[in-house]
Amino acid sequence: MNKHKIVTAAMLAIGDELLSGRTKDKNIGYLAENLTVAGIDLKEVRIVADDQDAIVEAVNALRAKYDLVFTSGGIGPTHDDITADAMSAAFGLPCLHDPDAMRLLGEMYERRGLEFNEARQRMARMPQGARHIENAVSTAPGFIVENVHVMAGVPAVFQAMLGWLLPHLPTGATVMSRTVVSPFGEGEIGKPLTEVQKNHPETSIGSYPKFDGKGFYTEIVVRARDEAVLQSAVSAVEAMLDAISATRETA
């Protein structure tokens, strides 16, 4: 890990079922949590339909803008699983049945006593020269082309692929965070909190309204890559809250 480098990432979630609401995405949050721990900043997430032009347009935009791109969905055995074709088109590469993927899948289906038919062979297709992402759950590999990492949409498989992939990724400085609980609402802390953020530009400060069943309060989350910078901002937030409390007491 480079303690000073910032590594950026984007995610492209692919599938008509996500946009129709038939499937509730579980991969975005899982990826975000794991990238944060690894010191990789997830900056953007897009969701597109099973449409080759839309996938090509999105992946080309994201891979030019960010260090890493992760996709989910569309690498299964059915006709609407077109991610491999779309990635090949995006990179200007032929989409082929990868020999190693064919061998892995053929052996797996033979062990299970199942026919390795044309539909199942589709899961071995990927852009020429792509590297594998191992799949400990169902064997069919994901793949990597340049800075794009193509993974399955099924959450258990996506998680297994990401688990294999993470140790192979370039990582940057980890973002640390502290949470300060404010008894005051966002309307009351908004202006002074803006000043705290302005005075601590190396941090990211977010405020999140909460309700505990009795009343509203706010969680203030301070994020930074340096412990001293983080603690300075936290102290400023705490001093801000003390000042608001003191004003209330004298009112």
Long-range contacts (C-beta under 8 A, 24 or more apart in sequence): 1-39, 1-171, 1-172, 1-173, 1-174, 2-170, 2-171, 2-172, 2-173, 3-173, 4-172, 4-173, 5-170, 5-172, 5-173, 6-41, 6-172, 6-173, 7-39, 7-40, 7-41, 7-67, 7-68, 7-169, 7-170, 7-171, 7-172, 8-40, 8-41, 8-43, 8-66, 8-67, 8-68, 9-35, 9-40, 9-41, 9-42, 9-43, 9-66, 9-67, 9-68, 9-69, 9-70, 10-42, 10-43, 10-44, 10-45, 10-46, 10-62, 10-65, 10-66, 10-68, 10-69, 10-70, 11-42, 11-44, 11-45, 11-46, 11-69, 11-70, 11-71, 11-72, 12-45, 12-46, 12-47, 12-48, 12-55, 12-58, 12-59, 12-62, 12-69, 12-70, 12-71, 12-72, 13-45, 13-46, 13-47, 13-48, 13-71, 13-72, 13-73, 13-153, 14-47, 14-48, 14-49, 14-50, 14-55, 14-71, 14-72, 14-73, 14-74, 14-83, 14-153, 15-47, 15-49, 15-50, 15-73, 15-74, 15-153, 16-49, 16-50, 16-80, 18-47, 18-73, 19-47, 19-49, 23-153, 26-155, 27-72, 27-153, 27-155, 27-158, 30-155, 30-158, 30-159, 30-162, 31-70, 31-72, 31-158, 31-162, 34-162, 34-166, 36-174, 36-175, 37-174, 38-166, 38-169, 38-171, 38-174, 39-171, 39-172, 39-173, 39-174, 39-175, 40-67, 40-68, 40-169, 40-171, 40-172, 41-172, 41-175, 50-74, 50-80, 50-81, 50-82, 52-82, 52-85, 52-86, 52-89, 55-82, 55-83, 55-86, 55-87, 55-90, 56-86, 56-89, 56-90, 59-86, 59-87, 59-90, 59-148, 60-90, 63-90, 63-146, 63-147, 63-148, 66-147, 67-147, 67-170, 68-147, 68-149, 68-169, 68-170, 69-147, 69-148, 69-149, 70-149, 70-151, 70-162, 71-148, 71-149, 71-150, 71-151, 72-151, 72-152, 72-153, 72-158, 73-152, 73-153, 74-153, 75-123, 75-140, 75-142, 75-150, 75-151, 75-152, 75-153, 76-122, 76-123, 76-140, 76-152, 76-153, 77-119, 77-120, 77-122, 77-123, 78-119, 78-122, 81-122, 83-150, 84-122, 84-125, 84-126, 84-127, 84-143, 84-150, 85-125, 87-126, 87-127, 87-130, 87-143, 87-145, 87-148, 87-150, 88-126, 88-127, 88-128, 90-148, 91-127, 91-145, 91-146, 93-127, 93-128, 93-129, 93-145, 94-127, 94-128, 95-125, 95-126, 95-127, 95-128, 96-125, 96-126, 96-127, 96-128, 97-121, 97-124, 97-125, 98-124, 98-125, 98-126, 98-130, 98-132, 98-141, 98-143, 100-132, 101-125, 101-126, 101-132, 101-140, 101-141, 104-139, 104-140, 104-141, 105-139, 105-140, 108-139, 126-150, 133-161, 133-164, 133-165, 134-161, 134-164, 135-160, 135-161, 135-164, 136-160, 136-163, 136-164, 173-225, 174-225, 175-223, 175-224, 175-225, 176-223, 176-224, 176-225, 176-227, 176-230, 177-221, 177-222, 177-223, 177-230, 178-221, 178-222, 178-230, 178-231, 178-234, 179-219, 179-220, 179-221, 179-222, 180-219, 180-220, 180-221, 180-222, 180-234, 180-237, 180-238, 180-241, 181-217, 181-218, 181-219, 181-220, 182-207, 182-217, 182-218, 182-219, 182-220, 182-241, 183-217, 183-241, 184-217, 184-218, 184-241, 184-244, 185-209, 185-216, 185-217, 185-218, 186-218, 188-244, 189-218, 189-220, 189-240, 189-241, 189-244, 192-240, 192-243, 192-244, 193-220, 193-237, 193-240, 195-240, 196-233, 196-236, 196-237, 196-240, 199-236, 200-229, 200-232, 200-233, 200-236, 202-226, 202-229, 203-229, 203-230, 203-233, 205-233, 205-237
